[in-house]
Every structure is written in C-alpha cells, then in structure tokens.
C-alpha cells in the first residue's frame, strides 16, 4: 500500500543477481496495488528475488519456482 503517489519499480532477479523480469516501472497513485507475474518457460525452477523499490523504501522477497 502506497501512502502517497510515486514511482514504483518491481524487478525479478535470479540468484546470480541478473535481472530476469521487469514487472513494473511507473508512477502509481496512493493506495493498494497488485501485479500478476506469470513466468515464461525460459526461467528454470529455483530461487528468485522480487525487489520492490518505491520513494518510501525498498524490500526484497524470496520466490521459489517449482
């Protein structure tokens, strides 16, 4: 949830730190938002990291593709 409008970036990285997907990079209004990610067949099973960056801060989340 964004408390104020601002730029939002959501990027997926593999374990080697390579960017494998840029899911969002745009200005968003304040409030709740969601992004649906359907990985294509070129990504293998394993661990990935979702990196969310806003003007309010950043966070990372581990993702496991099975």
PyMOL Python script that loads the backbone (N, CA, C, O; Angstrom):
from pymol import cmd

cmd.read_pdbstr("""\
ATOM      1  N   UNK A   1       0.839  -1.174   0.000  1.00  0.00           N
ATOM      2  CA  UNK A   1       0.000   0.000   0.000  1.00  0.00           C
ATOM      3  C   UNK A   1       0.890   1.246   0.000  1.00  0.00           C
ATOM      4  O   UNK A   1       1.794   1.375   0.826  1.00  0.00           O
ATOM      5  N   UNK A   2       0.628   2.141  -0.919  1.00  0.00           N
ATOM      6  CA  UNK A   2       1.387   3.383  -1.006  1.00  0.00           C
ATOM      7  C   UNK A   2       0.639   4.492  -0.270  1.00  0.00           C
ATOM      8  O   UNK A   2      -0.556   4.689  -0.487  1.00  0.00           O
ATOM      9  N   UNK A   3       1.333   5.201   0.587  1.00  0.00           N
ATOM     10  CA  UNK A   3       0.692   6.289   1.328  1.00  0.00           C
ATOM     11  C   UNK A   3       0.585   7.562   0.495  1.00  0.00           C
ATOM     12  O   UNK A   3      -0.205   8.453   0.807  1.00  0.00           O
ATOM     13  N   UNK A   4       1.390   7.640  -0.577  1.00  0.00           N
ATOM     14  CA  UNK A   4       1.328   8.806  -1.470  1.00  0.00           C
ATOM     15  C   UNK A   4       1.737   8.371  -2.877  1.00  0.00           C
ATOM     16  O   UNK A   4       2.418   7.357  -3.030  1.00  0.00           O
ATOM     17  N   UNK A   5       1.339   9.112  -3.892  1.00  0.00           N
ATOM     18  CA  UNK A   5       1.727   8.761  -5.260  1.00  0.00           C
ATOM     19  C   UNK A   5       3.245   8.798  -5.425  1.00  0.00           C
ATOM     20  O   UNK A   5       3.929   9.575  -4.759  1.00  0.00           O
ATOM     21  N   UNK A   6       3.763   7.957  -6.310  1.00  0.00           N
ATOM     22  CA  UNK A   6       5.203   7.951  -6.567  1.00  0.00           C
ATOM     23  C   UNK A   6       5.591   6.838  -7.514  1.00  0.00           C
ATOM     24  O   UNK A   6       4.775   5.999  -7.895  1.00  0.00           O
ATOM     25  N   UNK A   7       6.855   6.853  -7.880  1.00  0.00           N
ATOM     26  CA  UNK A   7       7.385   5.842  -8.791  1.00  0.00           C
ATOM     27  C   UNK A   7       7.546   4.513  -8.067  1.00  0.00           C
ATOM     28  O   UNK A   7       7.996   4.460  -6.922  1.00  0.00           O
ATOM     29  N   UNK A   8       7.173   3.447  -8.754  1.00  0.00           N
ATOM     30  CA  UNK A   8       7.269   2.093  -8.215  1.00  0.00           C
ATOM     31  C   UNK A   8       7.977   1.218  -9.239  1.00  0.00           C
ATOM     32  O   UNK A   8       7.630   1.212 -10.420  1.00  0.00           O
ATOM     33  N   UNK A   9       8.979   0.477  -8.763  1.00  0.00           N
ATOM     34  CA  UNK A   9       9.683  -0.489  -9.611  1.00  0.00           C
ATOM     35  C   UNK A   9       9.600  -1.856  -8.959  1.00  0.00           C
ATOM     36  O   UNK A   9       9.864  -2.005  -7.765  1.00  0.00           O
ATOM     37  N   UNK A  10       9.234  -2.846  -9.746  1.00  0.00           N
ATOM     38  CA  UNK A  10       9.211  -4.227  -9.279  1.00  0.00           C
ATOM     39  C   UNK A  10      10.013  -5.060 -10.267  1.00  0.00           C
ATOM     40  O   UNK A  10       9.634  -5.205 -11.430  1.00  0.00           O
ATOM     41  N   UNK A  11      11.127  -5.604  -9.789  1.00  0.00           N
ATOM     42  CA  UNK A  11      12.073  -6.314 -10.643  1.00  0.00           C
ATOM     43  C   UNK A  11      12.337  -7.695 -10.058  1.00  0.00           C
ATOM     44  O   UNK A  11      12.414  -7.855  -8.840  1.00  0.00           O
ATOM     45  N   UNK A  12      12.476  -8.692 -10.929  1.00  0.00           N
ATOM     46  CA  UNK A  12      12.809 -10.057 -10.514  1.00  0.00           C
ATOM     47  C   UNK A  12      14.255 -10.343 -10.903  1.00  0.00           C
ATOM     48  O   UNK A  12      14.674 -10.077 -12.030  1.00  0.00           O
ATOM     49  N   UNK A  13      15.018 -10.896  -9.943  1.00  0.00           N
ATOM     50  CA  UNK A  13      16.427 -11.244 -10.164  1.00  0.00           C
ATOM     51  C   UNK A  13      16.633 -12.726  -9.888  1.00  0.00           C
ATOM     52  O   UNK A  13      15.942 -13.316  -9.058  1.00  0.00           O
ATOM     53  N   UNK A  14      17.598 -13.323 -10.597  1.00  0.00           N
ATOM     54  CA  UNK A  14      17.983 -14.699 -10.281  1.00  0.00           C
ATOM     55  C   UNK A  14      19.035 -14.671  -9.170  1.00  0.00           C
ATOM     56  O   UNK A  14      19.412 -13.599  -8.696  1.00  0.00           O
ATOM     57  N   UNK A  15      19.505 -15.845  -8.758  1.00  0.00           N
ATOM     58  CA  UNK A  15      20.458 -15.919  -7.649  1.00  0.00           C
ATOM     59  C   UNK A  15      21.795 -15.267  -7.974  1.00  0.00           C
ATOM     60  O   UNK A  15      22.516 -14.853  -7.067  1.00  0.00           O
ATOM     61  N   UNK A  16      22.132 -15.171  -9.256  1.00  0.00           N
ATOM     62  CA  UNK A  16      23.387 -14.533  -9.667  1.00  0.00           C
ATOM     63  C   UNK A  16      23.254 -13.013  -9.736  1.00  0.00           C
ATOM     64  O   UNK A  16      24.227 -12.322 -10.036  1.00  0.00           O
ATOM     65  N   UNK A  17      22.062 -12.489  -9.461  1.00  0.00           N
ATOM     66  CA  UNK A  17      21.851 -11.054  -9.484  1.00  0.00           C
ATOM     67  C   UNK A  17      21.481 -10.494 -10.843  1.00  0.00           C
ATOM     68  O   UNK A  17      21.437  -9.278 -11.025  1.00  0.00           O
ATOM     69  N   UNK A  18      21.213 -11.380 -11.804  1.00  0.00           N
ATOM     70  CA  UNK A  18      20.807 -10.927 -13.139  1.00  0.00           C
ATOM     71  C   UNK A  18      19.322 -10.621 -13.150  1.00  0.00           C
ATOM     72  O   UNK A  18      18.519 -11.381 -12.610  1.00  0.00           O
ATOM     73  N   UNK A  19      18.959  -9.502 -13.768  1.00  0.00           N
ATOM     74  CA  UNK A  19      17.541  -9.157 -13.902  1.00  0.00           C
ATOM     75  C   UNK A  19      16.914 -10.094 -14.924  1.00  0.00           C
ATOM     76  O   UNK A  19      17.389 -10.200 -16.055  1.00  0.00           O
ATOM     77  N   UNK A  20      15.843 -10.773 -14.519  1.00  0.00           N
ATOM     78  CA  UNK A  20      15.156 -11.700 -15.429  1.00  0.00           C
ATOM     79  C   UNK A  20      13.781 -11.195 -15.824  1.00  0.00           C
ATOM     80  O   UNK A  20      13.199 -11.688 -16.790  1.00  0.00           O
ATOM     81  N   UNK A  21      13.247 -10.213 -15.091  1.00  0.00           N
ATOM     82  CA  UNK A  21      11.937  -9.644 -15.438  1.00  0.00           C
ATOM     83  C   UNK A  21      11.789  -8.270 -14.794  1.00  0.00           C
ATOM     84  O   UNK A  21      12.152  -8.067 -13.635  1.00  0.00           O
ATOM     85  N   UNK A  22      11.253  -7.340 -15.561  1.00  0.00           N
ATOM     86  CA  UNK A  22      10.885  -6.017 -15.038  1.00  0.00           C
ATOM     87  C   UNK A  22       9.367  -5.980 -15.070  1.00  0.00           C
ATOM     88  O   UNK A  22       8.773  -5.796 -16.132  1.00  0.00           O
ATOM     89  N   UNK A  23       8.733  -6.152 -13.913  1.00  0.00           N
ATOM     90  CA  UNK A  23       7.281  -6.285 -13.866  1.00  0.00           C
ATOM     91  C   UNK A  23       6.554  -4.952 -13.826  1.00  0.00           C
ATOM     92  O   UNK A  23       5.418  -4.840 -14.288  1.00  0.00           O
ATOM     93  N   UNK A  24       7.211  -3.950 -13.273  1.00  0.00           N
ATOM     94  CA  UNK A  24       6.551  -2.639 -13.195  1.00  0.00           C
ATOM     95  C   UNK A  24       7.613  -1.568 -13.029  1.00  0.00           C
ATOM     96  O   UNK A  24       8.576  -1.752 -12.285  1.00  0.00           O
ATOM     97  N   UNK A  25       7.441  -0.455 -13.714  1.00  0.00           N
ATOM     98  CA  UNK A  25       8.324   0.702 -13.564  1.00  0.00           C
ATOM     99  C   UNK A  25       7.546   1.927 -14.022  1.00  0.00           C
ATOM    100  O   UNK A  25       7.660   2.350 -15.173  1.00  0.00           O
ATOM    101  N   UNK A  26       6.758   2.492 -13.120  1.00  0.00           N
ATOM    102  CA  UNK A  26       5.891   3.619 -13.469  1.00  0.00           C
ATOM    103  C   UNK A  26       5.423   4.316 -12.197  1.00  0.00           C
ATOM    104  O   UNK A  26       5.602   3.811 -11.088  1.00  0.00           O
ATOM    105  N   UNK A  27       4.829   5.468 -12.379  1.00  0.00           N
ATOM    106  CA  UNK A  27       4.242   6.201 -11.260  1.00  0.00           C
ATOM    107  C   UNK A  27       2.885   5.588 -10.918  1.00  0.00           C
ATOM    108  O   UNK A  27       2.073   5.309 -11.800  1.00  0.00           O
ATOM    109  N   UNK A  28       2.660   5.388  -9.637  1.00  0.00           N
ATOM    110  CA  UNK A  28       1.403   4.822  -9.139  1.00  0.00           C
ATOM    111  C   UNK A  28       0.729   5.826  -8.216  1.00  0.00           C
ATOM    112  O   UNK A  28       1.399   6.607  -7.540  1.00  0.00           O
ATOM    113  N   UNK A  29      -0.570   5.804  -8.192  1.00  0.00           N
ATOM    114  CA  UNK A  29      -1.332   6.594  -7.230  1.00  0.00           C
ATOM    115  C   UNK A  29      -1.236   5.951  -5.855  1.00  0.00           C
ATOM    116  O   UNK A  29      -0.839   4.792  -5.744  1.00  0.00           O
ATOM    117  N   UNK A  30      -1.590   6.676  -4.816  1.00  0.00           N
ATOM    118  CA  UNK A  30      -1.594   6.097  -3.478  1.00  0.00           C
ATOM    119  C   UNK A  30      -2.661   5.010  -3.392  1.00  0.00           C
ATOM    120  O   UNK A  30      -3.620   5.006  -4.164  1.00  0.00           O
ATOM    121  N   UNK A  31      -2.484   4.086  -2.442  1.00  0.00           N
ATOM    122  CA  UNK A  31      -3.452   3.010  -2.242  1.00  0.00           C
ATOM    123  C   UNK A  31      -2.861   1.638  -2.488  1.00  0.00           C
ATOM    124  O   UNK A  31      -1.647   1.480  -2.620  1.00  0.00           O
ATOM    125  N   UNK A  32      -3.740   0.644  -2.548  1.00  0.00           N
ATOM    126  CA  UNK A  32      -3.364  -0.758  -2.749  1.00  0.00           C
ATOM    127  C   UNK A  32      -3.199  -1.054  -4.234  1.00  0.00           C
ATOM    128  O   UNK A  32      -3.972  -0.571  -5.063  1.00  0.00           O
ATOM    129  N   UNK A  33      -2.183  -1.854  -4.564  1.00  0.00           N
ATOM    130  CA  UNK A  33      -1.927  -2.257  -5.943  1.00  0.00           C
ATOM    131  C   UNK A  33      -1.464  -3.705  -5.945  1.00  0.00           C
ATOM    132  O   UNK A  33      -0.971  -4.209  -4.936  1.00  0.00           O
ATOM    133  N   UNK A  34      -1.624  -4.368  -7.075  1.00  0.00           N
ATOM    134  CA  UNK A  34      -1.130  -5.741  -7.204  1.00  0.00           C
ATOM    135  C   UNK A  34      -0.573  -5.935  -8.608  1.00  0.00           C
ATOM    136  O   UNK A  34      -0.939  -5.230  -9.549  1.00  0.00           O
ATOM    137  N   UNK A  35       0.323  -6.914  -8.721  1.00  0.00           N
ATOM    138  CA  UNK A  35       0.934  -7.267 -10.001  1.00  0.00           C
ATOM    139  C   UNK A  35       0.868  -8.779 -10.129  1.00  0.00           C
ATOM    140  O   UNK A  35       1.223  -9.500  -9.197  1.00  0.00           O
ATOM    141  N   UNK A  36       0.420  -9.253 -11.263  1.00  0.00           N
ATOM    142  CA  UNK A  36       0.387 -10.686 -11.540  1.00  0.00           C
ATOM    143  C   UNK A  36       1.586 -11.030 -12.404  1.00  0.00           C
ATOM    144  O   UNK A  36       1.811 -10.403 -13.439  1.00  0.00           O
ATOM    145  N   UNK A  37       2.360 -12.027 -11.981  1.00  0.00           N
ATOM    146  CA  UNK A  37       3.530 -12.459 -12.743  1.00  0.00           C
ATOM    147  C   UNK A  37       3.334 -13.905 -13.154  1.00  0.00           C
ATOM    148  O   UNK A  37       3.188 -14.787 -12.308  1.00  0.00           O
ATOM    149  N   UNK A  38       3.331 -14.142 -14.452  1.00  0.00           N
ATOM    150  CA  UNK A  38       3.267 -15.494 -14.997  1.00  0.00           C
ATOM    151  C   UNK A  38       4.592 -15.734 -15.711  1.00  0.00           C
ATOM    152  O   UNK A  38       4.732 -15.371 -16.879  1.00  0.00           O
ATOM    153  N   UNK A  39       5.577 -16.344 -15.026  1.00  0.00           N
ATOM    154  CA  UNK A  39       6.895 -16.538 -15.632  1.00  0.00           C
ATOM    155  C   UNK A  39       6.799 -17.330 -16.932  1.00  0.00           C
ATOM    156  O   UNK A  39       6.030 -18.285 -17.042  1.00  0.00           O
ATOM    157  N   UNK A  40       7.591 -16.916 -17.904  1.00  0.00           N
ATOM    158  CA  UNK A  40       7.589 -17.662 -19.165  1.00  0.00           C
ATOM    159  C   UNK A  40       8.455 -18.916 -19.023  1.00  0.00           C
ATOM    160  O   UNK A  40       9.101 -19.115 -17.994  1.00  0.00           O
ATOM    161  N   UNK A  41       8.467 -19.744 -20.043  1.00  0.00           N
ATOM    162  CA  UNK A  41       9.155 -21.026 -19.987  1.00  0.00           C
ATOM    163  C   UNK A  41      10.665 -20.953 -19.961  1.00  0.00           C
ATOM    164  O   UNK A  41      11.318 -21.972 -19.732  1.00  0.00           O
ATOM    165  N   UNK A  42      11.252 -19.774 -20.188  1.00  0.00           N
ATOM    166  CA  UNK A  42      12.716 -19.686 -20.217  1.00  0.00           C
ATOM    167  C   UNK A  42      13.338 -19.677 -18.823  1.00  0.00           C
ATOM    168  O   UNK A  42      14.541 -19.900 -18.686  1.00  0.00           O
ATOM    169  N   UNK A  43      12.540 -19.423 -17.789  1.00  0.00           N
ATOM    170  CA  UNK A  43      13.067 -19.436 -16.428  1.00  0.00           C
ATOM    171  C   UNK A  43      12.974 -20.838 -15.855  1.00  0.00           C
ATOM    172  O   UNK A  43      11.926 -21.479 -15.917  1.00  0.00           O
ATOM    173  N   UNK A  44      14.065 -21.299 -15.304  1.00  0.00           N
ATOM    174  CA  UNK A  44      14.079 -22.625 -14.711  1.00  0.00           C
ATOM    175  C   UNK A  44      13.541 -22.620 -13.291  1.00  0.00           C
ATOM    176  O   UNK A  44      13.297 -21.569 -12.699  1.00  0.00           O
ATOM    177  N   UNK A  45      13.365 -23.814 -12.766  1.00  0.00           N
ATOM    178  CA  UNK A  45      12.951 -23.954 -11.375  1.00  0.00           C
ATOM    179  C   UNK A  45      14.052 -23.411 -10.481  1.00  0.00           C
ATOM    180  O   UNK A  45      15.232 -23.448 -10.831  1.00  0.00           O
ATOM    181  N   UNK A  46      13.652 -22.911  -9.331  1.00  0.00           N
ATOM    182  CA  UNK A  46      14.653 -22.433  -8.386  1.00  0.00           C
ATOM    183  C   UNK A  46      14.250 -21.153  -7.695  1.00  0.00           C
ATOM    184  O   UNK A  46      13.100 -20.718  -7.752  1.00  0.00           O
ATOM    185  N   UNK A  47      15.245 -20.555  -7.030  1.00  0.00           N
ATOM    186  CA  UNK A  47      15.032 -19.374  -6.205  1.00  0.00           C
ATOM    187  C   UNK A  47      15.252 -18.103  -7.022  1.00  0.00           C
ATOM    188  O   UNK A  47      16.175 -18.013  -7.832  1.00  0.00           O
ATOM    189  N   UNK A  48      14.386 -17.132  -6.787  1.00  0.00           N
ATOM    190  CA  UNK A  48      14.480 -15.811  -7.401  1.00  0.00           C
ATOM    191  C   UNK A  48      14.173 -14.780  -6.325  1.00  0.00           C
ATOM    192  O   UNK A  48      13.665 -15.116  -5.255  1.00  0.00           O
ATOM    193  N   UNK A  49      14.481 -13.541  -6.613  1.00  0.00           N
ATOM    194  CA  UNK A  49      14.197 -12.456  -5.681  1.00  0.00           C
ATOM    195  C   UNK A  49      13.352 -11.397  -6.366  1.00  0.00           C
ATOM    196  O   UNK A  49      13.655 -10.976  -7.482  1.00  0.00           O
ATOM    197  N   UNK A  50      12.297 -10.971  -5.696  1.00  0.00           N
ATOM    198  CA  UNK A  50      11.492  -9.843  -6.153  1.00  0.00           C
ATOM    199  C   UNK A  50      11.975  -8.624  -5.372  1.00  0.00           C
ATOM    200  O   UNK A  50      12.015  -8.644  -4.142  1.00  0.00           O
ATOM    201  N   UNK A  51      12.337  -7.577  -6.082  1.00  0.00           N
ATOM    202  CA  UNK A  51      12.842  -6.354  -5.462  1.00  0.00           C
ATOM    203  C   UNK A  51      11.851  -5.235  -5.751  1.00  0.00           C
ATOM    204  O   UNK A  51      11.662  -4.846  -6.903  1.00  0.00           O
ATOM    205  N   UNK A  52      11.223  -4.723  -4.709  1.00  0.00           N
ATOM    206  CA  UNK A  52      10.240  -3.648  -4.825  1.00  0.00           C
ATOM    207  C   UNK A  52      10.880  -2.355  -4.337  1.00  0.00           C
ATOM    208  O   UNK A  52      11.362  -2.272  -3.208  1.00  0.00           O
ATOM    209  N   UNK A  53      10.876  -1.351  -5.204  1.00  0.00           N
ATOM    210  CA  UNK A  53      11.501  -0.072  -4.879  1.00  0.00           C
ATOM    211  C   UNK A  53      10.479   1.043  -5.061  1.00  0.00           C
ATOM    212  O   UNK A  53       9.891   1.189  -6.133  1.00  0.00           O
ATOM    213  N   UNK A  54      10.273   1.831  -4.002  1.00  0.00           N
ATOM    214  CA  UNK A  54       9.376   2.987  -4.050  1.00  0.00           C
ATOM    215  C   UNK A  54      10.106   4.181  -3.446  1.00  0.00           C
ATOM    216  O   UNK A  54      11.219   4.045  -2.937  1.00  0.00           O
ATOM    217  N   UNK A  55       9.487   5.331  -3.505  1.00  0.00           N
ATOM    218  CA  UNK A  55      10.073   6.515  -2.879  1.00  0.00           C
ATOM    219  C   UNK A  55      10.041   6.404  -1.358  1.00  0.00           C
ATOM    220  O   UNK A  55      10.743   7.143  -0.667  1.00  0.00           O
ATOM    221  N   UNK A  56       9.235   5.489  -0.835  1.00  0.00           N
ATOM    222  CA  UNK A  56       9.126   5.287   0.614  1.00  0.00           C
ATOM    223  C   UNK A  56      10.139   4.278   1.137  1.00  0.00           C
ATOM    224  O   UNK A  56      10.360   4.205   2.346  1.00  0.00           O
ATOM    225  N   UNK A  57      10.764   3.494   0.251  1.00  0.00           N
ATOM    226  CA  UNK A  57      11.727   2.496   0.680  1.00  0.00           C
ATOM    227  C   UNK A  57      11.796   1.330  -0.288  1.00  0.00           C
ATOM    228  O   UNK A  57      11.205   1.362  -1.367  1.00  0.00           O
ATOM    229  N   UNK A  58      12.528   0.300   0.116  1.00  0.00           N
ATOM    230  CA  UNK A  58      12.683  -0.895  -0.712  1.00  0.00           C
ATOM    231  C   UNK A  58      12.445  -2.137   0.131  1.00  0.00           C
ATOM    232  O   UNK A  58      12.563  -2.113   1.356  1.00  0.00           O
ATOM    233  N   UNK A  59      12.108  -3.219  -0.552  1.00  0.00           N
ATOM    234  CA  UNK A  59      12.000  -4.508   0.118  1.00  0.00           C
ATOM    235  C   UNK A  59      12.298  -5.606  -0.887  1.00  0.00           C
ATOM    236  O   UNK A  59      12.119  -5.426  -2.092  1.00  0.00           O
ATOM    237  N   UNK A  60      12.752  -6.742  -0.385  1.00  0.00           N
ATOM    238  CA  UNK A  60      13.040  -7.897  -1.229  1.00  0.00           C
ATOM    239  C   UNK A  60      12.293  -9.098  -0.672  1.00  0.00           C
ATOM    240  O   UNK A  60      12.107  -9.235   0.537  1.00  0.00           O
ATOM    241  N   UNK A  61      11.873  -9.959  -1.579  1.00  0.00           N
ATOM    242  CA  UNK A  61      11.118 -11.150  -1.210  1.00  0.00           C
ATOM    243  C   UNK A  61      11.677 -12.331  -1.985  1.00  0.00           C
ATOM    244  O   UNK A  61      11.891 -12.233  -3.193  1.00  0.00           O
ATOM    245  N   UNK A  62      11.917 -13.449  -1.303  1.00  0.00           N
ATOM    246  CA  UNK A  62      12.366 -14.663  -1.978  1.00  0.00           C
ATOM    247  C   UNK A  62      11.181 -15.334  -2.650  1.00  0.00           C
ATOM    248  O   UNK A  62      10.092 -15.409  -2.082  1.00  0.00           O
ATOM    249  N   UNK A  63      11.403 -15.821  -3.862  1.00  0.00           N
ATOM    250  CA  UNK A  63      10.382 -16.551  -4.616  1.00  0.00           C
ATOM    251  C   UNK A  63      10.953 -17.899  -5.023  1.00  0.00           C
ATOM    252  O   UNK A  63      12.123 -17.990  -5.393  1.00  0.00           O
ATOM    253  N   UNK A  64      10.142 -18.942  -4.958  1.00  0.00           N
ATOM    254  CA  UNK A  64      10.572 -20.266  -5.395  1.00  0.00           C
ATOM    255  C   UNK A  64       9.688 -20.710  -6.550  1.00  0.00           C
ATOM    256  O   UNK A  64       8.472 -20.827  -6.398  1.00  0.00           O
ATOM    257  N   UNK A  65      10.300 -20.959  -7.706  1.00  0.00           N
ATOM    258  CA  UNK A  65       9.566 -21.510  -8.847  1.00  0.00           C
ATOM    259  C   UNK A  65       9.722 -23.015  -8.810  1.00  0.00           C
ATOM    260  O   UNK A  65      10.836 -23.532  -8.732  1.00  0.00           O
ATOM    261  N   UNK A  66       8.598 -23.719  -8.866  1.00  0.00           N
ATOM    262  CA  UNK A  66       8.621 -25.185  -8.824  1.00  0.00           C
ATOM    263  C   UNK A  66       8.147 -25.749 -10.128  1.00  0.00           C
ATOM    264  O   UNK A  66       8.094 -26.968 -10.290  1.00  0.00           O
TER     265      UNK A  66
END
""", "prot")
cmd.dss("prot")
cmd.show_as("cartoon", "prot")
cmd.util.cbc("prot")
cmd.orient("prot")
